[in-house]
Amino acid sequence: MGLIALFPGQGSQFPGMGKEWMEAFPYARELFSAASDHVHLDFCKLCFEGPEDELLKTENTQPCLLLVSYVGFKILERELHFKPIAAAGHSLGEYPALCASGALSFLDALKLTRRRGELMAEAGKAGDGGMMAVIGLSAEDAEKLCMEAGADEVLVPANFNAPGQVVLSGHVSSLERLQSTLKERNARGIRLKVSGAFHSPLMEPACRGLAEALATVTFSAFQFPVISNLEAKPYPSPEAAREILARQVVSPVKWIQSVHCLMEMKPRAFIEIGPGKVLAGLCKKIAPEIPVFNFSAAEDLEALKGVLPS
């Protein structure tokens, strides 16, 4: 009956994220400084000031989210002796989960997420790919619609986020054809502001480039299980991480299935660590019987003292 750590993915970022933490904890300032030195980015400016269009660039968003989420975990670890029984992250969030578990070093993760963002942005430069959140369809119906609307183009489920909430990814023309069909099914589609068709075969160049970057990194033993988006089950070994993380960018995020896997561990609660409350909202739809807490601001620390041992 332990606690499980959850880490958000791209889309949860906002200017100002992590500023309270950095101002309140000296070791948080040290992590921001080390991160800036390592990948030659001004993380304080990007995370605290933006401007938003700079923060929204995929190559900036990904290492910024990694940094802020990892800082949040280290605060809980040092201030409240937080030791989760397992962790999971949504897409990019899998990287801070791996750092928290000890399987991946923080500085290696920074380098990888920066490169991952660059590669995904490059793969999306053709401008012919996009993503759409579909509300009101089951996962099975969404998959059928992809086959119908995709024709000879790419259109695939990218995120199985919650019951009745699936994100599709592929060619923009396929997404446009899908809109009229959704109305007939009493469902609706919301185009997402992203720079490409993430988690689809259109990211294959990014998959290849990321595999090269992952080959240069050492993975260590897990201190606790991390659930992979790719398989919705714990990483089988540190050695498997390279292939799993590379394939993740062209494969769907199985978030519903991942939460079901975590439920088998009979957790006392989930704690979402990092900007926003996206995963808390999804988990309440998937597993409403399990409490979900957030750690995204300094004020949340006081509330978590009643949940975590001090």
C-alpha positions as CSV (number, residue, x, y, z in Angstrom):
1,M,0.0,0.0,0.0
2,G,2.7,2.5,-1.0
3,L,2.8,5.6,-3.1
4,I,3.3,5.9,-6.8
5,A,5.0,8.8,-8.5
6,L,3.6,10.1,-11.8
7,F,5.4,12.6,-14.1
8,P,3.6,14.8,-16.7
9,G,4.4,15.1,-20.4
10,Q,4.5,17.8,-23.0
11,G,1.6,20.2,-22.8
12,S,1.8,20.7,-19.0
13,Q,4.5,23.4,-19.3
14,F,3.8,27.1,-18.5
15,P,6.0,30.1,-17.9
16,G,6.9,30.4,-14.2
17,M,7.0,26.7,-13.6
18,G,9.5,25.7,-10.9
19,K,10.3,29.2,-9.8
20,E,9.0,28.9,-6.3
21,W,11.0,25.7,-5.8
22,M,14.2,27.2,-7.0
23,E,13.8,30.2,-4.7
24,A,12.9,28.1,-1.7
25,F,15.5,25.3,-1.9
26,P,19.3,25.8,-2.5
27,Y,19.7,22.3,-4.0
28,A,17.0,23.2,-6.5
29,R,19.0,26.2,-7.6
30,E,22.0,23.9,-7.9
31,L,20.1,21.6,-10.3
32,F,18.9,24.5,-12.4
33,S,22.5,25.8,-12.6
34,A,24.0,22.4,-13.4
35,A,21.3,21.8,-16.1
36,S,22.0,25.2,-17.8
37,D,25.8,24.5,-17.8
38,H,25.3,21.0,-19.2
39,V,23.2,21.7,-22.3
40,H,24.0,25.4,-22.6
41,L,20.4,26.6,-22.1
42,D,19.3,29.4,-19.7
43,F,16.7,27.3,-17.9
44,C,15.8,30.0,-15.4
45,K,14.9,32.3,-18.3
46,L,13.0,29.6,-20.3
47,C,11.1,28.2,-17.3
48,F,10.3,31.4,-15.5
49,E,10.1,34.1,-18.1
50,G,9.5,32.3,-21.4
51,P,8.5,33.9,-23.6
52,E,5.8,31.3,-24.1
53,D,6.7,30.7,-27.8
54,E,10.2,29.8,-26.8
55,L,9.1,27.5,-24.1
56,L,6.7,25.9,-26.5
57,K,9.4,24.9,-28.9
58,T,9.7,21.1,-28.6
59,E,13.5,21.1,-28.2
60,N,13.1,23.5,-25.2
61,T,9.9,22.1,-23.7
62,Q,11.2,18.6,-23.2
63,P,14.4,19.4,-21.1
64,C,12.5,22.1,-19.2
65,L,9.8,19.7,-18.1
66,L,12.4,17.1,-17.2
67,L,14.2,19.5,-15.1
68,V,11.2,20.9,-13.2
69,S,9.7,17.4,-12.6
70,Y,13.0,16.0,-11.4
71,V,13.5,19.0,-9.0
72,G,10.0,18.3,-7.6
73,F,10.9,14.7,-7.0
74,K,14.2,15.7,-5.2
75,I,12.3,18.1,-3.0
76,L,9.9,15.4,-1.9
77,E,12.8,13.0,-1.4
78,R,14.8,15.3,0.7
79,E,12.1,17.1,2.6
80,L,9.6,14.3,3.2
81,H,11.7,11.2,2.6
82,F,9.5,10.2,-0.4
83,K,10.2,6.7,-1.6
84,P,7.7,5.5,-4.2
85,I,7.0,1.9,-4.8
86,A,6.8,2.6,-8.6
87,A,6.7,5.4,-11.1
88,A,5.3,6.2,-14.5
89,G,5.5,9.2,-16.8
90,H,3.4,10.3,-19.8
91,S,5.6,10.2,-22.9
92,L,8.4,12.8,-22.0
93,G,7.5,12.2,-18.4
94,E,9.0,8.7,-18.6
95,Y,12.5,10.4,-18.5
96,P,12.1,11.9,-15.0
97,A,10.5,8.7,-13.9
98,L,13.7,6.8,-15.0
99,C,15.9,9.5,-13.2
100,A,13.9,9.1,-10.0
101,S,14.3,5.3,-10.1
102,G,18.1,5.6,-10.5
103,A,18.1,4.0,-13.9
104,L,19.2,7.1,-15.8
105,S,21.4,9.9,-14.6
106,F,19.9,13.4,-14.5
107,L,22.5,14.9,-16.8
108,D,22.2,12.1,-19.3
109,A,18.4,12.6,-19.3
110,L,18.9,16.3,-19.9
111,K,21.1,15.6,-23.0
112,L,18.6,12.9,-24.2
113,T,15.5,15.1,-23.8
114,R,17.1,18.0,-25.6
115,R,18.1,15.7,-28.5
116,R,14.7,14.0,-28.5
117,G,13.0,17.4,-28.8
118,E,15.3,18.5,-31.6
119,L,14.7,15.3,-33.5
120,M,10.9,15.4,-33.1
121,A,10.9,19.0,-34.2
122,E,13.0,18.2,-37.2
123,A,10.7,15.3,-38.1
124,G,7.7,17.6,-38.0
125,K,9.2,20.3,-40.2
126,A,7.5,19.0,-43.3
127,G,4.3,20.5,-41.8
128,D,2.1,17.7,-43.0
129,G,1.6,16.1,-39.6
130,G,-0.6,16.9,-36.6
131,M,-2.5,15.5,-33.7
132,M,-6.1,15.6,-32.5
133,A,-7.7,14.8,-29.2
134,V,-11.0,12.8,-29.7
135,I,-13.6,13.0,-27.0
136,G,-16.5,10.5,-26.8
137,L,-15.1,7.5,-28.6
138,S,-13.8,4.2,-27.2
139,A,-10.3,3.1,-28.0
140,E,-11.7,0.4,-30.3
141,D,-13.9,2.8,-32.3
142,A,-11.0,5.3,-32.6
143,E,-8.8,2.6,-34.0
144,K,-11.5,1.7,-36.6
145,L,-11.9,5.3,-37.6
146,C,-8.2,5.6,-38.1
147,M,-8.3,2.8,-40.6
148,E,-11.3,4.3,-42.4
149,A,-10.1,8.0,-42.5
150,G,-6.4,7.2,-43.0
151,A,-6.8,5.7,-46.5
152,D,-3.3,5.6,-47.9
153,E,-1.9,8.1,-45.3
154,V,-0.8,7.8,-41.7
155,L,-3.5,8.1,-39.0
156,V,-3.0,6.2,-35.8
157,P,-3.9,6.4,-32.1
158,A,-1.1,8.2,-30.3
159,N,-2.3,8.4,-26.7
160,F,-4.8,6.2,-24.9
161,N,-5.3,8.8,-22.2
162,A,-8.6,7.9,-20.4
163,P,-11.9,6.2,-21.1
164,G,-13.5,8.2,-24.0
165,Q,-10.3,10.2,-24.6
166,V,-7.9,9.2,-27.3
167,V,-5.4,11.3,-29.2
168,L,-4.9,10.6,-32.9
169,S,-1.8,11.4,-34.9
170,G,-0.9,11.5,-38.5
171,H,-1.2,13.4,-41.8
172,V,-3.2,16.7,-41.4
173,S,-5.4,15.8,-44.4
174,S,-6.5,12.5,-42.7
175,L,-7.3,14.5,-39.5
176,E,-9.4,16.9,-41.6
177,R,-11.3,14.0,-43.2
178,L,-12.0,12.6,-39.7
179,Q,-13.8,15.8,-38.5
180,S,-17.0,15.2,-40.4
181,T,-17.1,11.5,-39.4
182,L,-16.8,12.4,-35.7
183,K,-19.8,14.7,-35.8
184,E,-21.9,11.7,-37.2
185,R,-20.7,9.6,-34.2
186,N,-21.6,12.4,-31.6
187,A,-17.9,12.8,-30.8
188,R,-15.7,15.8,-31.2
189,G,-12.1,16.4,-32.2
190,I,-9.8,19.1,-30.9
191,R,-6.7,19.8,-32.9
192,L,-3.6,20.1,-30.7
193,K,-1.0,22.8,-31.0
194,V,2.0,20.6,-31.7
195,S,4.7,20.7,-34.2
196,G,4.3,17.2,-35.7
197,A,2.6,13.9,-35.6
198,F,4.1,12.6,-32.4
199,H,3.9,8.9,-31.5
200,S,3.2,7.9,-35.1
201,P,5.2,6.4,-38.0
202,L,5.9,10.0,-39.2
203,M,8.4,10.2,-36.3
204,E,10.5,7.4,-37.7
205,P,13.5,9.7,-38.4
206,A,13.4,10.8,-34.8
207,C,13.3,7.2,-33.6
208,R,16.5,6.5,-35.6
209,G,18.3,9.6,-34.3
210,L,17.2,9.0,-30.7
211,A,18.5,5.4,-30.9
212,E,21.9,6.7,-31.8
213,A,21.8,9.1,-28.8
214,L,20.6,6.4,-26.5
215,A,23.5,4.2,-27.5
216,T,25.9,6.6,-25.8
217,V,24.2,6.5,-22.4
218,T,24.6,4.0,-19.6
219,F,21.5,2.7,-17.7
220,S,21.7,1.4,-14.2
221,A,19.7,-0.9,-11.9
222,F,16.2,0.2,-11.0
223,Q,15.5,1.1,-7.4
224,F,11.8,0.6,-8.0
225,P,9.8,-0.3,-11.1
226,V,9.1,2.1,-13.9
227,I,6.1,1.4,-16.2
228,S,6.9,2.0,-19.9
229,N,4.4,3.7,-22.1
230,L,5.3,1.3,-24.9
231,E,4.4,-1.9,-23.2
232,A,2.3,-0.7,-20.2
233,K,4.4,-2.9,-17.9
234,P,7.7,-2.5,-15.9
235,Y,10.9,-2.1,-17.8
236,P,12.3,-5.7,-17.8
237,S,16.0,-4.6,-17.4
238,P,18.2,-1.5,-17.7
239,E,19.5,-2.9,-21.0
240,A,16.0,-2.8,-22.5
241,A,15.7,0.9,-21.9
242,R,17.4,2.0,-25.1
243,E,15.1,0.1,-27.5
244,I,12.0,1.0,-25.4
245,L,12.7,4.7,-25.4
246,A,13.6,4.8,-29.1
247,R,10.4,3.0,-30.1
248,Q,8.3,5.1,-27.7
249,V,8.4,8.1,-30.1
250,V,6.7,6.1,-33.0
251,S,4.3,4.1,-30.7
252,P,1.1,5.0,-28.8
253,V,1.3,6.1,-25.2
254,K,-0.7,3.4,-23.4
255,W,-1.6,5.5,-20.4
256,I,-4.9,3.7,-19.5
257,Q,-3.1,0.4,-19.6
258,S,-0.2,1.7,-17.6
259,V,-2.4,3.0,-14.8
260,H,-4.1,-0.5,-14.8
261,C,-0.7,-2.0,-14.3
262,L,0.0,0.3,-11.4
263,M,-3.3,-0.5,-9.8
264,E,-2.2,-4.1,-9.6
265,M,0.4,-2.9,-7.0
266,K,-2.5,-1.8,-4.8
267,P,-1.1,1.7,-4.2
268,R,-2.3,3.9,-1.4
269,A,-2.2,7.0,-3.7
270,F,-0.7,8.5,-6.8
271,I,1.4,11.7,-6.6
272,E,1.7,13.7,-9.7
273,I,5.1,15.6,-9.6
274,G,5.7,18.5,-11.9
275,P,3.7,21.3,-13.7
276,G,-0.1,21.1,-13.9
277,K,-2.6,18.5,-13.0
278,V,-3.2,16.7,-16.3
279,L,-2.3,13.2,-15.1
280,A,-4.4,13.6,-11.9
281,G,-7.4,14.3,-14.0
282,L,-6.8,11.3,-16.2
283,C,-6.2,9.0,-13.2
284,K,-9.5,10.1,-11.6
285,K,-11.2,8.8,-14.7
286,I,-9.3,5.6,-15.0
287,A,-9.0,4.7,-11.3
288,P,-11.4,6.9,-9.3
289,E,-11.0,4.7,-6.2
290,I,-7.3,5.7,-5.8
291,P,-6.6,9.2,-4.3
292,V,-4.4,11.5,-6.4
293,F,-2.3,14.3,-5.0
294,N,-0.2,17.0,-6.8
295,F,3.1,18.5,-6.2
296,S,3.4,21.4,-8.6
297,A,3.9,24.4,-6.2
298,A,5.6,25.2,-3.0
299,E,2.3,25.4,-1.1
300,D,1.6,21.7,-2.0
301,L,4.4,20.6,0.3
302,E,2.4,21.4,3.5
303,A,-0.6,19.4,2.2
304,L,1.6,16.4,1.4
305,K,3.0,16.2,4.9
306,G,-0.2,14.4,5.8
307,V,0.3,11.9,3.0
308,L,4.1,11.3,3.2
309,P,6.1,10.4,6.3
310,S,8.3,13.3,7.6
